[in-house]
Amino acid sequence: MKIFITGTSSGIGYGLAKKYLEDGHEVFGVSRSESEELNKFEKFHFIPQDLTDFKYAEINISNMHKKNEVIDLVILNAGILNEIKDMSQTTVEELKKSMDVNVWGNKVALDAALNMAEVKQVVAISTKAAVRGNRGWNAYAISKSAFKMMISLYAQEYPHTHFCSLAPGLIDTNMQDYLTNLPDDERFPSIDRLKAAKGTDKMPSPEEAADMLSEAIEKVRNHESGSFVDVREM
Ligand SMILES: NC(=O)c1ccc[n+]([C@@H]2O[C@H](COP(=O)([O-])OP(=O)(O)OC[C@H]3O[C@@H](n4cnc5c(N)ncnc54)[C@H](OP(=O)(O)O)[C@@H]3O)[C@@H](O)[C@H]2O)c1
């Protein structure tokens, strides 16, 4: 398979890229920093690119792909978290920054792939935060909610491509390091659940989770294109 993943330098994107490469697939990756571990694989093609540099992201990602090739799977995974705090304390600039990476950066990457290639499946890495309104998740929740809607809209435009928003469950990444190291704060009870899961099998490492996630990515094809699916409810 040919697989294109945004955000391969760490976390879920790294874990999935490594798993697919170990299984012999060809992986195209993009993030700002690179992974020396992934670079060791002959079938790993990487460009260092900030997805929020929209113009160059589009040009450079298009150049990664050959015209009219088949891309079996696009995983829109790159994302950032905001500081956990109240909406009223969050600036418009902070909201825009999350939108730029989590929504528009992935849109530019997706458009570049769709314009160059025949894409069979698109998986947008989502989160329960896209559908819950838990206090403190402000820019992240808003951007992931918009991202989920964007995927539903693409699904209607590309009937031959399967789209889904996939919530991966809790995975022990940089994002969870930040969240689980926050001081206790009764305003944000949703963080307590993450702290309790850290270091247990409820929060596997990206490499431990990669098999489960790649199976989920296969199974989501049984759901209607454009759906939101949570791996914990499959
Ligand atoms: N971990 C969880 O429990 C969890 C749960 C639900 C959803 N998610 C979602 O999973 C996805 C991956 O997050 P993670 O937990 O694996 O965190 P992570 O380790 O911080 O990974 C984020 C990835 O996104 C890339 N990225 C960030 N900003 C970028 C930019 N401007 N341009 C290009 N690439 C950029 C990062 O690479 P560079 O910094 O090198 O650019 C990195 O490879 C996110 O969409 C997140 O919302 C995670």
The ligand as an SDF file (V2000), in Angstrom:
LIG
                    3D

 48 52  0  0  0  0  0  0  0  0999 V2000
   -2.7030   11.1900   22.2480 N   0  0  0  0  0  0  0  0  0  0  0  0
   -3.9960   11.0390   22.4310 C   0  0  0  0  0  0  0  0  0  0  0  0
   -4.4530   10.4760   23.4450 O   0  0  0  0  0  0  0  0  0  0  0  0
   -4.9470   11.5820   21.3940 C   0  0  0  0  0  0  0  0  0  0  0  0
   -6.3150   11.3970   21.6120 C   0  0  0  0  0  0  0  0  0  0  0  0
   -7.2030   11.8700   20.6550 C   0  0  0  0  0  0  0  0  0  0  0  0
   -6.7380   12.4610   19.4970 C   0  0  0  0  0  0  0  0  0  0  0  0
   -5.3950   12.6360   19.3160 N   0  0  0  0  0  0  0  0  0  0  0  0
   -4.9590   13.2590   18.0660 C   0  0  0  0  0  0  0  0  0  0  0  0
   -3.8610   12.5430   17.5380 O   0  0  0  0  0  0  0  0  0  0  0  0
   -3.1090   13.3710   16.6670 C   0  0  0  0  0  0  0  0  0  0  0  0
   -1.6330   13.2010   16.9510 C   0  0  0  0  0  0  0  0  0  0  0  0
   -1.3330   13.6950   18.2420 O   0  0  0  0  0  0  0  0  0  0  0  0
   -0.3320   12.9630   19.2440 P   0  0  0  0  0  0  0  0  0  0  0  0
   -1.0880   12.6900   20.4790 O   0  0  0  0  0  0  0  0  0  0  0  0
    0.3560   11.8730   18.5320 O   0  0  0  0  0  0  0  0  0  0  0  0
    0.6430   14.1810   19.6010 O   0  0  0  0  0  0  0  0  0  0  0  0
    2.1130   14.5800   19.1220 P   0  0  0  0  0  0  0  0  0  0  0  0
    3.0880   13.5410   19.5300 O   0  0  0  0  0  0  0  0  0  0  0  0
    2.2960   15.9640   19.6290 O   0  0  0  0  0  0  0  0  0  0  0  0
    2.0440   14.5590   17.5250 O   0  0  0  0  0  0  0  0  0  0  0  0
    1.6170   15.6670   16.7690 C   0  0  0  0  0  0  0  0  0  0  0  0
    2.2000   15.5450   15.3670 C   0  0  0  0  0  0  0  0  0  0  0  0
    1.6960   16.6550   14.5890 O   0  0  0  0  0  0  0  0  0  0  0  0
    2.7840   17.3180   13.9620 C   0  0  0  0  0  0  0  0  0  0  0  0
    2.5210   18.7450   13.7840 N   0  0  0  0  0  0  0  0  0  0  0  0
    2.1270   19.6390   14.7230 C   0  0  0  0  0  0  0  0  0  0  0  0
    2.0720   20.8650   14.2010 N   0  0  0  0  0  0  0  0  0  0  0  0
    2.4460   20.7670   12.8940 C   0  0  0  0  0  0  0  0  0  0  0  0
    2.6090   21.6860   11.8300 C   0  0  0  0  0  0  0  0  0  0  0  0
    2.3670   23.0070   12.0000 N   0  0  0  0  0  0  0  0  0  0  0  0
    3.0160   21.2300   10.6220 N   0  0  0  0  0  0  0  0  0  0  0  0
    3.2790   19.9080   10.4410 C   0  0  0  0  0  0  0  0  0  0  0  0
    3.1280   18.9750   11.4050 N   0  0  0  0  0  0  0  0  0  0  0  0
    2.7280   19.4120   12.6270 C   0  0  0  0  0  0  0  0  0  0  0  0
    3.9420   17.1070   14.9410 C   0  0  0  0  0  0  0  0  0  0  0  0
    5.1920   17.2300   14.2590 O   0  0  0  0  0  0  0  0  0  0  0  0
    6.1860   18.4930   14.3750 P   0  0  0  0  0  0  0  0  0  0  0  0
    6.0250   19.0810   15.7430 O   0  0  0  0  0  0  0  0  0  0  0  0
    7.5290   17.8880   14.0980 O   0  0  0  0  0  0  0  0  0  0  0  0
    5.7420   19.4270   13.2830 O   0  0  0  0  0  0  0  0  0  0  0  0
    3.7230   15.6510   15.3660 C   0  0  0  0  0  0  0  0  0  0  0  0
    4.2900   14.7750   14.4350 O   0  0  0  0  0  0  0  0  0  0  0  0
   -3.6150   14.7890   16.8930 C   0  0  0  0  0  0  0  0  0  0  0  0
   -4.4530   15.1750   15.8250 O   0  0  0  0  0  0  0  0  0  0  0  0
   -4.4400   14.6670   18.1740 C   0  0  0  0  0  0  0  0  0  0  0  0
   -5.4710   15.6000   18.2270 O   0  0  0  0  0  0  0  0  0  0  0  0
   -4.4950   12.2080   20.2420 C   0  0  0  0  0  0  0  0  0  0  0  0
  1  2  1  0
  2  3  2  0
  2  4  1  0
  4  5  1  0
  4 48  2  0
  5  6  2  0
  6  7  1  0
  7  8  2  0
  8  9  1  0
  8 48  1  0
  9 10  1  0
  9 46  1  0
 10 11  1  0
 11 12  1  0
 11 44  1  0
 12 13  1  0
 13 14  1  0
 14 15  2  0
 14 16  1  0
 14 17  1  0
 17 18  1  0
 18 19  2  0
 18 20  1  0
 18 21  1  0
 21 22  1  0
 22 23  1  0
 23 24  1  0
 23 42  1  0
 24 25  1  0
 25 26  1  0
 25 36  1  0
 26 27  1  0
 26 35  1  0
 27 28  2  0
 28 29  1  0
 29 30  1  0
 29 35  2  0
 30 31  1  0
 30 32  2  0
 32 33  1  0
 33 34  2  0
 34 35  1  0
 36 37  1  0
 36 42  1  0
 37 38  1  0
 38 39  2  0
 38 40  1  0
 38 41  1  0
 42 43  1  0
 44 45  1  0
 44 46  1  0
 46 47  1  0
M  CHG  2   8   1  16  -1
M  END
$$$$
